[in-house]
């Protein structure tokens, strides 16, 4: 594979933001105060949590799952799980990566449910985010990308999207996937190989690979 920035001019760049900046001391203090309010039962704290991190949770789920009619349910499920699991949060200033981990685990459960539904033919073959890009010039490429992602094993897809689409640090990806750093690196290596191999079989994506970049053929 070639070298260079991942997904610089790829269809996936349409759903990828710049890697999140590290929280400064002020952000950590704000997070710690918010966690304290939640633990004290402040009735306004859950809404404050959503206002602060609703967009983050929405992005994580969208980039892993691709949206769909149940997207809002998954967002709600994530925040309910956050509130339920709050006693397990040890570092109140690390609220952001912890939320990313919870959202990723909700997404993993949904990916597994989708595989079961497809196995028993309880879901159609429509891509979940197809309508969102209906008028985009890269629509066909985006649909092909989601098909490639749908063919990945769940754990590899989770690691791949968190790392290369959402732009998370490896340590956050490993925590979200519930595995060691060495394991997540192995998953990412296999996922990249699958991604390139499958993209080369899609006429909509082969031209992008040929233009040069991280995943171009040698």
C-alpha positions as CSV (number, residue, x, y, z in Angstrom):
1,X,0.0,0.0,0.0
2,X,1.1,3.5,-0.6
3,X,1.9,6.2,1.9
4,X,0.2,9.5,2.7
5,X,-2.7,10.9,4.6
6,X,-5.6,8.4,5.0
7,X,-8.6,9.2,2.9
8,X,-7.3,12.6,1.7
9,X,-9.5,12.6,-1.5
10,X,-11.6,9.6,-0.9
11,X,-15.4,9.3,-0.8
12,X,-15.0,8.7,3.0
13,X,-13.7,12.2,3.4
14,X,-17.2,13.4,3.0
15,X,-18.1,11.8,6.3
16,X,-14.8,12.4,8.1
17,X,-13.9,15.4,10.2
18,X,-10.4,16.4,11.3
19,X,-9.1,14.3,14.3
20,X,-10.5,15.7,17.5
21,X,-8.2,18.1,19.4
22,X,-7.1,17.0,22.9
23,X,-9.1,18.5,25.7
24,X,-7.4,21.4,27.5
25,X,-7.5,21.9,31.2
26,X,-10.7,24.0,31.0
27,X,-12.6,21.3,29.1
28,X,-11.5,18.7,31.6
29,X,-12.7,20.9,34.5
30,X,-16.0,21.5,32.7
31,X,-16.4,17.8,32.2
32,X,-15.6,17.1,35.8
33,X,-18.2,19.6,37.0
34,X,-20.8,18.1,34.7
35,X,-20.1,14.6,35.9
36,X,-20.4,15.8,39.5
37,X,-23.8,17.3,38.7
38,X,-25.0,14.1,37.1
39,X,-23.8,12.1,40.1
40,X,-25.5,14.5,42.5
41,X,-28.8,14.1,40.6
42,X,-29.0,17.6,39.3
43,X,-32.2,17.5,37.2
44,X,-30.7,19.7,34.5
45,X,-27.5,17.7,34.1
46,X,-28.7,15.2,31.6
47,X,-29.8,17.9,29.2
48,X,-26.5,19.7,29.7
49,X,-24.7,16.5,28.9
50,X,-26.7,16.1,25.7
51,X,-26.1,19.8,24.7
52,X,-22.4,19.3,25.3
53,X,-21.9,16.0,23.6
54,X,-24.9,15.2,21.5
55,X,-23.1,16.2,18.3
56,X,-20.2,13.9,19.2
57,X,-22.4,10.9,19.8
58,X,-24.3,11.6,16.6
59,X,-21.1,11.7,14.6
60,X,-19.6,8.5,16.1
61,X,-22.8,6.6,15.4
62,X,-23.3,8.0,11.9
63,X,-19.7,7.2,10.8
64,X,-19.9,3.6,12.1
65,X,-23.5,2.8,11.2
66,X,-24.2,5.2,8.3
67,X,-27.4,6.6,9.7
68,X,-30.8,5.0,9.0
69,X,-34.3,5.2,10.4
70,X,-33.2,3.9,13.8
71,X,-30.4,6.5,14.2
72,X,-32.2,8.6,16.8
73,X,-33.0,5.5,18.8
74,X,-29.3,4.6,18.9
75,X,-28.4,8.1,20.0
76,X,-30.9,7.8,22.8
77,X,-29.7,4.3,23.7
78,X,-26.2,5.7,24.0
79,X,-27.1,8.4,26.4
80,X,-29.2,6.1,28.5
81,X,-26.2,3.7,28.7
82,X,-24.0,6.7,29.7
83,X,-26.3,7.6,32.6
84,X,-26.6,3.9,33.7
85,X,-22.8,3.4,33.5
86,X,-21.8,6.7,35.1
87,X,-20.5,5.0,38.3
88,X,-17.9,3.2,36.2
89,X,-16.3,6.5,35.0
90,X,-13.1,6.8,37.0
91,X,-11.6,10.0,35.4
92,X,-14.3,12.7,35.4
93,X,-12.1,14.8,33.1
94,X,-12.0,12.1,30.4
95,X,-15.7,12.3,29.7
96,X,-15.3,12.7,25.9
97,X,-13.3,9.5,25.1
98,X,-15.5,7.6,27.5
99,X,-18.6,8.8,25.7
100,X,-17.0,7.7,22.4
101,X,-16.4,4.3,23.9
102,X,-20.0,3.9,24.9
103,X,-21.3,5.1,21.5
104,X,-18.9,2.7,19.8
105,X,-20.2,-0.2,21.9
106,X,-23.8,0.7,21.1
107,X,-22.9,0.8,17.4
108,X,-21.2,-2.7,17.7
109,X,-24.4,-4.1,19.1
110,X,-26.4,-2.6,16.3
111,X,-24.0,-4.0,13.7
112,X,-24.4,-7.5,15.2
113,X,-28.2,-7.1,15.2
114,X,-28.1,-6.1,11.5
115,X,-26.1,-9.2,10.6
116,X,-28.7,-11.4,12.4
117,X,-31.5,-9.6,10.6
118,X,-29.8,-10.0,7.2
119,X,-29.1,-13.7,7.9
120,X,-32.8,-14.3,8.5
121,X,-33.9,-12.0,5.7
122,X,-35.6,-9.6,8.1
123,X,-34.0,-6.5,6.6
124,X,-33.7,-5.3,3.0
125,X,-30.5,-4.6,1.2
126,X,-30.8,-0.9,1.2
127,X,-27.8,1.1,2.5
128,X,-28.8,3.0,5.6
129,X,-27.5,6.4,4.5
130,X,-28.2,6.2,0.8
131,X,-31.0,8.9,0.9
132,X,-28.7,11.3,2.7
133,X,-26.4,11.5,-0.3
134,X,-29.0,11.1,-3.0
135,X,-28.0,14.2,-4.9
136,X,-24.3,14.2,-4.2
137,X,-22.0,13.7,-7.2
138,X,-20.1,11.0,-5.3
139,X,-23.3,9.1,-4.4
140,X,-22.4,5.9,-6.2
141,X,-18.9,5.9,-4.6
142,X,-20.4,6.5,-1.2
143,X,-22.9,3.6,-1.6
144,X,-20.0,1.4,-2.7
145,X,-18.0,2.4,0.4
146,X,-20.9,1.4,2.7
147,X,-21.2,-1.9,0.9
148,X,-17.5,-2.6,1.5
149,X,-17.9,-1.7,5.2
150,X,-21.0,-3.9,5.5
151,X,-18.8,-6.9,4.4
152,X,-16.3,-6.4,7.2
153,X,-16.3,-8.4,10.4
154,X,-18.0,-6.3,13.1
155,X,-14.8,-5.7,15.2
156,X,-12.7,-4.8,12.2
157,X,-15.3,-2.4,10.9
158,X,-15.7,-0.8,14.3
159,X,-11.9,-0.3,14.6
160,X,-11.6,0.9,11.0
161,X,-14.3,3.5,11.2
162,X,-13.2,4.8,14.6
163,X,-9.6,5.2,13.4
164,X,-9.9,6.2,9.8
165,X,-13.3,7.8,9.5
166,X,-13.8,9.3,12.9
167,X,-10.1,10.0,13.3
168,X,-9.6,8.7,16.9
169,X,-6.3,7.9,18.6
170,X,-5.3,4.3,18.7
171,X,-5.7,4.2,22.5
172,X,-9.3,5.4,22.3
173,X,-10.1,2.9,19.5
174,X,-8.7,0.0,21.6
175,X,-10.7,1.1,24.6
176,X,-13.9,1.4,22.5
177,X,-13.3,-2.0,21.0
178,X,-12.6,-3.5,24.4
179,X,-9.3,-4.9,23.4
180,X,-5.6,-4.4,23.8
181,X,-3.6,-1.9,21.7
182,X,-1.8,-4.9,20.0
183,X,-5.1,-6.5,19.1
184,X,-6.7,-3.4,17.7
185,X,-3.5,-2.9,15.5
186,X,-4.0,-6.4,14.1
187,X,-7.7,-5.7,13.4
188,X,-6.8,-2.4,11.7
189,X,-4.2,-4.2,9.5
190,X,-6.6,-6.8,8.4
191,X,-9.4,-4.2,7.9
192,X,-7.2,-2.1,5.7
193,X,-6.3,-5.2,3.6
194,X,-10.0,-6.1,3.2
195,X,-10.9,-2.5,2.4
196,X,-8.4,-2.2,-0.4
197,X,-9.2,-5.6,-1.8
198,X,-12.9,-5.0,-1.9
199,X,-12.5,-1.4,-3.2
200,X,-10.5,-2.7,-6.1
201,X,-13.5,-4.8,-7.1
202,X,-15.9,-1.8,-7.3
203,X,-15.7,0.3,-10.5
204,X,-16.9,3.3,-8.5
205,X,-13.9,3.1,-6.1
206,X,-11.0,1.8,-8.3
207,X,-10.3,5.3,-9.8
208,X,-10.0,6.8,-6.4
209,X,-7.4,4.1,-5.4
210,X,-5.5,4.8,-8.6
211,X,-5.2,8.5,-7.9
212,X,-2.7,7.8,-5.1
213,X,-2.8,7.8,-1.3
214,X,-2.6,5.5,1.7
215,X,-4.5,2.6,0.1
216,X,-3.3,2.8,-3.5
217,X,-1.8,-0.2,-5.1
218,X,2.1,-0.2,-5.2
